[in-house]
Amino acid sequence: MDRLLELLDRKFLKDRELLELEDDEYVLECKLTKPHNAHYNEYIIKIKKDGKIEEHLVYLKHR
């Protein structure tokens, strides 16, 4: 859970970090919402933490 929260706090992720989020046991959904701008895509991450569902936004840089 510590690594998951560390990645979510960072907001701007690398490809491998987004894959790490997708594989985490606490992540319920990882969904592309829209291109944020010309350089980043926006993803919504839904996690289950302490019995509650939380939503977080993270960004992945285009290559």
Secondary structure in CASP SS format (residue, H / E / C, confidence):
PFRMAT SS
TARGET T0000
AUTHOR 0000-0000-0000
METHOD secondary structure of the structure
MODEL  1
M C 1.00
D H 1.00
R H 1.00
L H 1.00
L H 1.00
E H 1.00
L H 1.00
L H 1.00
D H 1.00
R H 1.00
K C 1.00
F E 1.00
L E 1.00
K C 1.00
D H 1.00
R H 1.00
E H 1.00
L H 1.00
L H 1.00
E H 1.00
L H 1.00
E H 1.00
D H 1.00
D C 1.00
E C 1.00
Y C 1.00
V E 1.00
L E 1.00
E E 1.00
C E 1.00
K E 1.00
L E 1.00
T E 1.00
K E 1.00
P E 1.00
H C 1.00
N C 1.00
A C 1.00
H C 1.00
Y E 1.00
N E 1.00
E E 1.00
Y E 1.00
I E 1.00
I E 1.00
K E 1.00
I E 1.00
K E 1.00
K E 1.00
D C 1.00
G C 1.00
K E 1.00
I E 1.00
E E 1.00
E E 1.00
H E 1.00
L E 1.00
V E 1.00
Y E 1.00
L E 1.00
K E 1.00
H C 1.00
R C 1.00
END
